[in-house]
Amino acid sequence: MVLETLNPMHFNITSLVPDTMPVATVPILILMCFLFLIWNHEETSSVPGPGYCMGIGPLISHGRFLWMGVGNACNYYNKTYGEFVRVWIGGEETFIISK
């Protein structure tokens, strides 16, 4: 079957797809791609700060505030991202404004 599909005289795409892939696989792959795109969709923000990255960004941001303390973590984010920064503290989006 594989050698038949690789034959240069056999390039009919309508007969190639059903022979190599079961019919139920195509809708499942399309659904999985659609769900993956929805899951990874992130609303873009004009405010700089650490990315969301499937929920890992807020955990790292909150952990940094617990580990370094509020003052040192604010200084770190201000040096990294600038005077106006968006971070997550306790699972909520928080803005740090400093100069």
CORFEN-V805162 format. One line per field, one symbol per residue. psi: psi as a letter, one per 40 degrees, with the letter a starting at -180 (. if undefined). burial: # if it has 24 or more other C-alpha atoms within 12 Angstrom, else .. A space follows every 50 residues. Layout:
psi=???
burial=???
This chain:
psi=dddddehdegfhddedddddhidedddddddddddddddehhhhiehiii idffeddddddddddddeidddddddddddeadhihihhfeihihhhi.
burial=................................................## ##.....#####.##.......##.###......#####......#...
